[in-house]
Structures are given as structure tokens and as C-alpha cells.
Amino acid sequence: MEWFKLSKSRSSAGSAIQAGAIAPEPPKPAPMLASTLASTLAPPPVPNPAKSPKAVFDSIPDAPRIGVPVPTRKVGFTISSSKDGETAIVQMTSPTLTVARARMLFKSGWRVQVTNAAGRQFAPSEFDDILKFD
């Protein structure tokens, strides 16, 4: 015998509704007092909106973390540039990126000077010396 013949038989129509039957009328709600009505019509309290991920990421924590070492940035080169009375100083670690940025500033009309960690200063004509390995 198959397994589906062993299961219970199910009626396909559910409960039968007689023809001409009238549905019962739903119950009427109880009258409310004015104070109860006002409290039910008041808007629900607005929950505190969650901080956006950008606000959480960009915020500085109040207390420093204990036990986590603060990474120190090793500055290898300083680019000093000036143009029209405006000065800019940028610190970089990569010699290749330092020379690229210094050349870009020089070609844009800035007066540029690069200083390495030892204190030696390089003019635009000496930028190739920064890229030489000893």
C-alpha cells in the first residue's frame, strides 16, 4: 500500500456554509472617555535615530584605548612649496611619491624644495638624487 493512502482523508471545502445564511454583526466598540481617546490618538514616541556609520567612524573617541599601541608615522621627506605668498608643507614617506608630487607642484608654478630626514635639502634640479639608492 502506498504511503499517501495511509494518511487521513481531508475535506477539500472546509466547513460548509449554508445558502442564505447571514453573517453575524461585529460587536460595537465600547465608548471611550475623552482622556483615553486623546492618549490613543497621540503619536507614538519617536525612537532615537541611530548614528550613521560615517558619524561613528569620523568621531574621535573620548578616552584613548588602553593597551593598543599608537602607530608612529615615519616621515622621510618634507615638501615645502610657496606661490603668491601662500606656503604649503607636506610630509611623505615614499621617495617616489615625494618626487612625483614635488615635480607636479614645480610644473604648476610653485617654488618647491624637498628636505629628507637627515636634513639635506633638494632643489628641483636635484630631485633625481632622491631616487638614487646608495
N, C-alpha and C positions, 0 to 999 in steps of 0.2 A: 504494500500500500504506500502511496506517495505521502510525503510529509505534509503537504498542504491540505490533504483530505482529513488529517488528524486534528487540525486546528478547529476552533469554534466557528460556527457559521455566524456571519454578521449580517445585520439587516442593512440594506442599501439606502433606505429612505429615512432612517432615524425614527423619530416619533411622528406618527401620522396626525395631521391637523384636519379636523372635520370641516367640511364645506359649510360656509355661512357662519362660522364661529366668529365672535367679536373679541378682539384683544382687550385685556383689562386696561383700565385707565391708570397711568402712572400716578403715584402718590404726590400730593401737593406739598411743597416745602413749608416748614413752619415759619411763622412771621418772625422777623429779626428785630432786635432793638436798634436804635439809631447808632449807638456806640459800637455795637458788634458789626453793623453794616459798614461803618466808617473804617474799622480796622481791617475788614476783609477787602475793601476797595483800595487801601493804601498800597503803594508799590512795594514790592519786596526789597529788602535791603540789598544794596549793590556790594558784591564782594570786592575786596581789594584786588586791583588788577595785578597780575604777575609782572615782574620786571622783564623787560625784553632781554634777549640774550646779549645784545650789544651793550646795554646798560650794565649788565652784570660783568661782562668781560672787560669793559673800559673802566670800571670803578676801581679805585685803589683801596685795598683792604685797610681797616682801621688799625689792626695790630699786625706786626710782622710775624711770619711763621717762625716757629722755633725749631731748630734742627735742620732747616733747609739752607744750604749754603747759597749765598747770593753770587751769581756768576759775575766775574770781573771782566770787563771788556779790555782786550789788549789793543791799544791804539798804536799803530805802526807809523802812520803818516797823518799830517795835518795840512790841509789845503787852505791857504789864505788868499783871498781874492778881493779886489776892490774895483769899483766902477762908479763914476759920477758921485763921489762922496759916500757911497754905500759900501760896506765891508761885509764879508761873509767868511766864516771859518767852518770847515767840515773836517771831521776826524774819520779816518778809514783804516782798515786793517789790510786789505788786499793791495799789493803794489800795482797789479794790472788795472784794477778798477780806479785806483787813485790817479794813475797816468791818464786813463781814458776820460775821467771827469775833469782833470786839470786841462787837458787839451781842448775839451769841449768848451770850457769856460774861456780859455785863451782865444779860441776862434770866434767866440761871441763878443769879444771886445773887452774882457776883464783883464786886469793885471793880476797874474797868478804867480804864486810861489808855494812850493811844496817843501815841508820840513819833515825829516824822518825822525825815528825815535831817539837816535843818537844826537840830534840837534843840527845835523847838516841840512843846509837849505839848497834847493834846486830851482833854477830859473827854467823857463820854457825850453831853452836850448839844451838843457841837461836832463830832460825827462827820460831820455833813453837810458841814462845811467841808473835810474831807479829799477829798471827791469833787468839789469845785468846781475848775474849771480857770480859771486867770488869763489 
